[in-house]
């Protein structure tokens, strides 16, 4: 059956959102709005919002409203009503993508848009370094180098999952290598470590499909070790310098202390989303706008009531990946989508120990990959 113009408009808006996600703020916001409006209009016209309500819908709904539930009870005042809109932005995309029946061609177009925009963003980032406009590699609309590194680490998972399927392996390998090197160039220690672990993790997951991925992963680990031994990895030099300065966590233990103290004082509803800087010593607020830890930051800002939906989503995400592990003979696209969703969780949860993940651009990227995989796995 031919694709209607309504469907093409909806898919075009989603692809535009994916493309502009790491690049430009205004086009990204416009694409998001168009996608929401067109999706709702299409589902209203069809009188079909994607099937019966399920447990994931309940979890997503609880997550969407959690920030607003705790906002009236926030101990401090400032951004507690505006900040929850970030959850709405990526939570709405998760819900809509999960309830959309994509065909294989549409999924490949969405994933291709994500990869293309990352390559364009990297070209822009390297150009800024080359011309002296920037000292660190970052994606234009993602911002801070640590957040850009998180975004790149998630994208790396898609590329490695694609490489391990064996489809167009030369192209997939070249893009994977470029993105892995770019993560290392960011010098974000948490992201670099998790990116390397992601390659090994996905290789182990692909064991039932093929033994080749584990050989590739071991080769990457050996190559990185040899380069590091020759002193060619600046991120390791950065770590050694911090260790010598008796500051291996780069003052994170101090900000974690602030987060724990804030949570202990306001355990149930927290200080309000995006109000974390107010609990920090005024002289350090510019350095600590958030808790540099996904879990402590959520507890400090949202309290137990507001953080529970987030933690429930993470647990459900992990359980779903475990229970719906693809069969060895499953189509390559199933493995790519599972690998993307698994990497999004792995990076968000692991880097979340030393940085605040699952927000803004890398948060939207993570839930988008989760939504694509849920939509596909539910159909099967």
Secondary structure, 3 states (H helix, E strand, C coil): CCCCHHHHHHHHHHHHHHHHCCCCHHHHHHHHHHHHHHHHHHHHHHCCCCCCCCHHHHHHHHHHHHHHHHHCCCCCCCCCCCCCHHHHHHHHHHHHHHCCCCCHHHHHHHHHHHHHHHHHHHHHHHHHHHCCCCCCCCCCCCCCHHHHHHHHHHHHHHHHHHHHHCCCHHHHHHHHHHHHHHHHHHCCHHHHHHHHHHHHHHHHHHHHCCCHHHHHHHHHHHHHHHHHHCCCCHHHHHHHHHHHCCCCCCCHHHHHHHHHHHHHHCCCCCCCCCCHHHHCCHHHCCCCCCCCCHHHHHHHHHHHHHHHHHHHHHHHHHHHHHHCCCCCCCCHHHHHHHHHHHHHHHHHHHHCCCCCCCCHHHHHHHHHHHHHHHHHHHHC
